[in-house]
Amino acid sequence: MMTMPRLILAGDRSSAGKTTISTGLMSILHESGLKVQPFKVGLDYIDPSYHSLVTGRQGENLDGFLMSGEAIVEAFQHSAEGADIAIIEGVRGLYEGLEAVSDVGSTAQIAKILKAPVILVLDAQSITRSTAAIVKGYKDFDRGISFKGVILNKVGSERHAEKARTAIEKYTGVEVLGAIPRNKGMSLTMRHLGLIPAREGASRVGDFEARISKIKAIIKEHVNIDRLVEIAKAAPRLKARKQSIFIKENDAGVRIGVALDEAFNFYYKDNVDLLTLKGAEVVYFSPLHDREIPDVDGLMIGGGYPEFFAGELSDNSSMRKSIAEASANGMPIYAECGGMMYLVRALEDENGKRYDMVGAMDGVASMKHIRHIGYVAGQFEKDTPIGAKGSFFKGHEFHYSIITDIPPDARFAYRMDRGIGIKDGMDGMMVNNTLGSYTHLHAASYVPFAKKFVESCVEYKEQ
């Protein structure tokens, strides 16, 4: 059995304040001397970047559509090893998921799988007694949830907070653990796909640290931190699973370059961890700042915001040439979304200005303000550096770009049964041993990913 203090901060809706409160709480606990392991429900890269920044531990994603219950427990225990407490930020409203009549993909599903106590962050703006009706509905909707408390957010005054607290505790028996006043300081800057990633926020937003400090001060004043820790410590023992995914294998003797900088930083923790566990050495490099790729046997270029750094990426011609030559030589290269946008011939911004990109694959990444977001599922139509023909996968996509000027003889590796992809229900454009897609994969969901990619790098090195 596994003992790990843990709790989930869930919202009554999107924009209830989960991310701000979760990040502030994690930072407060970290500064108190606790080793805090952050988790995020759902397929979000940006919120975990804030969690990682304030805890010093890489944030982990947990998703009940992509991952089996067994994989979720494995991923949880793998990342929580060595931590004192796990804080899990939910996604959207507590019960929001893939379907109307099941909890698949929801925060509630993760709460039940991990037997984690739930604290509801409730947007109380302009309501008092009605908060009790909302809390009662959330508490009674699914009795399988360990519903342990409420944090009221965006309250207008002490009187407002007291009326809501009295109503909730009288009519529901649920403990109110805090009431946070409406305050412009309780916010983190937004961008078209969500919050600005912490890596960029810390380097480009001058008042970033000041924002975090103000958030922490407000939470310390208005939330019962000690009680939250007590609730986390009272979480029931969780039956530990024998690891079947996160198994360390022998050194494969290969190095995989992973792009990491302000432009490319969307990675799931498990994807990088599993490359290491399958025997590869991970070497980070920057397409923005380095002049060429390091001495490696494969490359992974994750998502991000290359459109905001198009000029700088284009100006770094020596890096672009280095990657193009590696692709032409057959090096295994895997790129997701923003990484794929970097690998095509050009990137066109929203004003129609084009910037030269790597050119390893033909096509133009064009910003069109057409949002594609959601789960995807499909099948490999071809053998690739990360999976064999006939394999099935689940993943997700979220992007505002499209790929245009695609040649008629372009090769696609994925047939999409769910999702948009690049063109006509196909995704995973391939040239040589280079694979680029809008689909984001999670290595604890599509389990062959890490082992197959490492094997592809071994084959390339031995040529």
GIUR-V605489 format. One record per residue. N is the residue number from 1. D_CENTER is the distance of its C-alpha to the mean C-alpha in Angstrom with 2 decimals. Layout:
# GIUR-V605489
n=N d_center=D_CENTER
n=N d_center=D_CENTER
This chain:
# GIUR-V605489
n=1 d_center=27.75
n=2 d_center=24.80
n=3 d_center=25.17
n=4 d_center=22.08
n=5 d_center=22.23
n=6 d_center=19.24
n=7 d_center=18.55
n=8 d_center=16.20
n=9 d_center=16.21
n=10 d_center=16.27
n=11 d_center=17.43
n=12 d_center=20.44
n=13 d_center=18.72
n=14 d_center=16.11
n=15 d_center=17.03
n=16 d_center=18.78
n=17 d_center=17.46
n=18 d_center=14.84
n=19 d_center=12.57
n=20 d_center=15.76
n=21 d_center=17.47
n=22 d_center=14.77
n=23 d_center=14.34
n=24 d_center=18.12
n=25 d_center=18.84
n=26 d_center=16.76
n=27 d_center=18.64
n=28 d_center=21.90
n=29 d_center=21.62
n=30 d_center=20.73
n=31 d_center=23.75
n=32 d_center=25.87
n=33 d_center=25.56
n=34 d_center=23.10
n=35 d_center=20.47
n=36 d_center=17.37
n=37 d_center=14.44
n=38 d_center=11.38
n=39 d_center=9.17
n=40 d_center=6.98
n=41 d_center=8.32
n=42 d_center=6.91
n=43 d_center=4.65
n=44 d_center=2.99
n=45 d_center=2.84
n=46 d_center=6.04
n=47 d_center=6.82
n=48 d_center=5.89
n=49 d_center=8.00
n=50 d_center=10.66
n=51 d_center=10.65
n=52 d_center=11.23
n=53 d_center=13.82
n=54 d_center=15.83
n=55 d_center=15.87
n=56 d_center=16.23
n=57 d_center=14.08
n=58 d_center=10.78
n=59 d_center=8.01
n=60 d_center=7.31
n=61 d_center=5.57
n=62 d_center=8.70
n=63 d_center=9.76
n=64 d_center=13.50
n=65 d_center=14.10
n=66 d_center=12.78
n=67 d_center=13.78
n=68 d_center=17.27
n=69 d_center=18.25
n=70 d_center=19.50
n=71 d_center=16.34
n=72 d_center=14.42
n=73 d_center=17.28
n=74 d_center=17.36
n=75 d_center=13.77
n=76 d_center=14.44
n=77 d_center=17.74
n=78 d_center=16.70
n=79 d_center=14.26
n=80 d_center=16.58
n=81 d_center=19.59
n=82 d_center=21.49
n=83 d_center=19.86
n=84 d_center=22.07
n=85 d_center=19.78
n=86 d_center=16.36
n=87 d_center=14.87
n=88 d_center=12.42
n=89 d_center=11.21
n=90 d_center=11.73
n=91 d_center=10.83
n=92 d_center=13.75
n=93 d_center=17.05
n=94 d_center=17.59
n=95 d_center=19.01
n=96 d_center=17.17
n=97 d_center=16.00
n=98 d_center=17.00
n=99 d_center=20.72
n=100 d_center=23.40
n=101 d_center=25.11
n=102 d_center=22.57
n=103 d_center=19.59
n=104 d_center=17.49
n=105 d_center=13.82
n=106 d_center=14.62
n=107 d_center=14.22
n=108 d_center=17.87
n=109 d_center=17.38
n=110 d_center=15.17
n=111 d_center=17.75
n=112 d_center=20.53
n=113 d_center=19.22
n=114 d_center=18.65
n=115 d_center=21.69
n=116 d_center=19.93
n=117 d_center=21.83
n=118 d_center=20.43
n=119 d_center=21.05
n=120 d_center=21.08
n=121 d_center=20.37
n=122 d_center=23.01
n=123 d_center=23.69
n=124 d_center=27.43
n=125 d_center=28.49
n=126 d_center=32.00
n=127 d_center=32.31
n=128 d_center=34.03
n=129 d_center=35.67
n=130 d_center=33.31
n=131 d_center=30.49
n=132 d_center=32.36
n=133 d_center=32.37
n=134 d_center=28.61
n=135 d_center=28.03
n=136 d_center=30.67
n=137 d_center=29.08
n=138 d_center=25.65
n=139 d_center=27.45
n=140 d_center=29.76
n=141 d_center=27.54
n=142 d_center=26.29
n=143 d_center=28.36
n=144 d_center=26.06
n=145 d_center=23.77
n=146 d_center=24.75
n=147 d_center=24.96
n=148 d_center=25.90
n=149 d_center=25.81
n=150 d_center=25.09
n=151 d_center=24.14
n=152 d_center=25.77
n=153 d_center=24.21
n=154 d_center=26.07
n=155 d_center=29.49
n=156 d_center=32.45
n=157 d_center=34.86
n=158 d_center=35.93
n=159 d_center=38.09
n=160 d_center=35.23
n=161 d_center=33.15
n=162 d_center=36.17
n=163 d_center=37.04
n=164 d_center=33.56
n=165 d_center=33.44
n=166 d_center=36.93
n=167 d_center=36.23
n=168 d_center=33.06
n=169 d_center=34.70
n=170 d_center=37.98
n=171 d_center=36.78
n=172 d_center=33.76
n=173 d_center=34.32
n=174 d_center=30.74
n=175 d_center=30.51
n=176 d_center=29.35
n=177 d_center=27.66
n=178 d_center=27.38
n=179 d_center=28.13
n=180 d_center=26.43
n=181 d_center=28.51
n=182 d_center=27.55
n=183 d_center=26.84
n=184 d_center=25.50
n=185 d_center=24.21
n=186 d_center=21.64
n=187 d_center=19.26
n=188 d_center=16.77
n=189 d_center=17.39
n=190 d_center=15.94
n=191 d_center=15.53
n=192 d_center=15.77
n=193 d_center=12.14
n=194 d_center=11.37
n=195 d_center=11.79
n=196 d_center=12.92
n=197 d_center=10.64
n=198 d_center=12.32
n=199 d_center=13.74
n=200 d_center=15.58
n=201 d_center=16.30
n=202 d_center=18.06
n=203 d_center=20.06
n=204 d_center=20.93
n=205 d_center=21.16
n=206 d_center=24.23
n=207 d_center=23.88
n=208 d_center=20.30
n=209 d_center=21.67
n=210 d_center=24.26
n=211 d_center=21.81
n=212 d_center=20.05
n=213 d_center=23.56
n=214 d_center=24.79
n=215 d_center=21.99
n=216 d_center=22.81
n=217 d_center=26.50
n=218 d_center=26.21
n=219 d_center=24.26
n=220 d_center=26.78
n=221 d_center=29.61
n=222 d_center=28.56
n=223 d_center=26.55
n=224 d_center=28.07
n=225 d_center=25.80
n=226 d_center=28.26
n=227 d_center=28.24
n=228 d_center=24.47
n=229 d_center=24.79
n=230 d_center=27.74
n=231 d_center=25.84
n=232 d_center=23.03
n=233 d_center=25.83
n=234 d_center=27.55
n=235 d_center=24.78
n=236 d_center=26.53
n=237 d_center=26.43
n=238 d_center=23.90
n=239 d_center=25.40
n=240 d_center=23.89
n=241 d_center=23.30
n=242 d_center=24.86
n=243 d_center=22.31
n=244 d_center=22.47
n=245 d_center=19.22
n=246 d_center=18.79
n=247 d_center=22.35
n=248 d_center=23.53
n=249 d_center=25.82
n=250 d_center=28.44
n=251 d_center=27.96
n=252 d_center=27.76
n=253 d_center=29.15
n=254 d_center=26.64
n=255 d_center=24.39
n=256 d_center=21.21
n=257 d_center=20.31
n=258 d_center=16.68
n=259 d_center=16.48
n=260 d_center=14.99
n=261 d_center=16.19
n=262 d_center=15.91
n=263 d_center=15.70
n=264 d_center=13.29
n=265 d_center=10.33
n=266 d_center=7.24
n=267 d_center=7.12
n=268 d_center=6.00
n=269 d_center=8.53
n=270 d_center=10.56
n=271 d_center=11.29
n=272 d_center=12.95
n=273 d_center=14.46
n=274 d_center=16.02
n=275 d_center=17.57
n=276 d_center=19.25
n=277 d_center=20.32
n=278 d_center=21.84
n=279 d_center=24.01
n=280 d_center=22.63
n=281 d_center=22.64
n=282 d_center=19.60
n=283 d_center=20.90
n=284 d_center=18.89
n=285 d_center=20.48
n=286 d_center=20.27
n=287 d_center=21.30
n=288 d_center=22.14
n=289 d_center=24.30
n=290 d_center=25.58
n=291 d_center=28.55
n=292 d_center=27.80
n=293 d_center=25.55
n=294 d_center=26.28
n=295 d_center=28.43
n=296 d_center=26.02
n=297 d_center=26.32
n=298 d_center=23.12
n=299 d_center=20.34
n=300 d_center=16.63
n=301 d_center=15.43
n=302 d_center=11.80
n=303 d_center=10.82
n=304 d_center=11.44
n=305 d_center=14.49
n=306 d_center=17.56
n=307 d_center=19.58
n=308 d_center=19.78
n=309 d_center=21.09
n=310 d_center=23.14
n=311 d_center=26.40
n=312 d_center=25.43
n=313 d_center=23.88
n=314 d_center=27.05
n=315 d_center=29.34
n=316 d_center=28.08
n=317 d_center=30.25
n=318 d_center=30.74
n=319 d_center=27.05
n=320 d_center=27.01
n=321 d_center=30.21
n=322 d_center=28.98
n=323 d_center=26.04
n=324 d_center=28.38
n=325 d_center=30.94
n=326 d_center=28.56
n=327 d_center=27.57
n=328 d_center=31.27
n=329 d_center=32.14
n=330 d_center=29.92
n=331 d_center=27.19
n=332 d_center=24.15
n=333 d_center=21.46
n=334 d_center=18.13
n=335 d_center=16.24
n=336 d_center=13.41
n=337 d_center=13.80
n=338 d_center=14.47
n=339 d_center=15.80
n=340 d_center=18.08
n=341 d_center=19.23
n=342 d_center=20.38
n=343 d_center=22.25
n=344 d_center=24.37
n=345 d_center=27.67
n=346 d_center=26.81
n=347 d_center=24.40
n=348 d_center=26.03
n=349 d_center=25.01
n=350 d_center=25.62
n=351 d_center=29.19
n=352 d_center=29.97
n=353 d_center=30.15
n=354 d_center=29.28
n=355 d_center=28.04
n=356 d_center=28.67
n=357 d_center=25.73
n=358 d_center=26.01
n=359 d_center=27.88
n=360 d_center=26.97
n=361 d_center=26.53
n=362 d_center=28.57
n=363 d_center=27.33
n=364 d_center=26.20
n=365 d_center=22.76
n=366 d_center=23.85
n=367 d_center=22.12
n=368 d_center=23.52
n=369 d_center=21.65
n=370 d_center=21.22
n=371 d_center=17.86
n=372 d_center=16.52
n=373 d_center=13.56
n=374 d_center=13.24
n=375 d_center=13.31
n=376 d_center=15.50
n=377 d_center=17.87
n=378 d_center=20.56
n=379 d_center=22.84
n=380 d_center=23.63
n=381 d_center=26.91
n=382 d_center=27.49
n=383 d_center=27.02
n=384 d_center=24.22
n=385 d_center=23.04
n=386 d_center=20.22
n=387 d_center=22.06
n=388 d_center=25.54
n=389 d_center=27.18
n=390 d_center=27.09
n=391 d_center=23.75
n=392 d_center=21.59
n=393 d_center=17.83
n=394 d_center=15.15
n=395 d_center=12.00
n=396 d_center=10.82
n=397 d_center=11.76
n=398 d_center=11.58
n=399 d_center=14.18
n=400 d_center=17.42
n=401 d_center=19.36
n=402 d_center=21.67
n=403 d_center=23.48
n=404 d_center=27.22
n=405 d_center=30.33
n=406 d_center=29.30
n=407 d_center=32.40
n=408 d_center=33.98
n=409 d_center=33.83
n=410 d_center=30.07
n=411 d_center=28.72
n=412 d_center=25.68
n=413 d_center=24.25
n=414 d_center=22.26
n=415 d_center=24.02
n=416 d_center=21.75
n=417 d_center=22.84
n=418 d_center=20.14
n=419 d_center=18.49
n=420 d_center=19.94
n=421 d_center=19.37
n=422 d_center=21.54
n=423 d_center=25.00
n=424 d_center=26.99
n=425 d_center=24.41
n=426 d_center=23.79
n=427 d_center=20.88
n=428 d_center=20.54
n=429 d_center=23.31
n=430 d_center=25.21
n=431 d_center=27.72
n=432 d_center=29.29
n=433 d_center=26.60
n=434 d_center=23.86
n=435 d_center=21.21
n=436 d_center=19.09
n=437 d_center=17.14
n=438 d_center=15.10
n=439 d_center=13.58
n=440 d_center=10.25
n=441 d_center=11.01
n=442 d_center=9.68
n=443 d_center=12.55
n=444 d_center=13.14
n=445 d_center=13.70
n=446 d_center=15.59
n=447 d_center=17.38
n=448 d_center=19.82
n=449 d_center=17.35
n=450 d_center=17.81
n=451 d_center=21.49
n=452 d_center=22.48
n=453 d_center=20.96
n=454 d_center=22.73
n=455 d_center=25.86
n=456 d_center=25.80
n=457 d_center=25.74
n=458 d_center=28.63
n=459 d_center=30.59
n=460 d_center=30.19
n=461 d_center=31.34
n=462 d_center=34.31
n=463 d_center=35.58
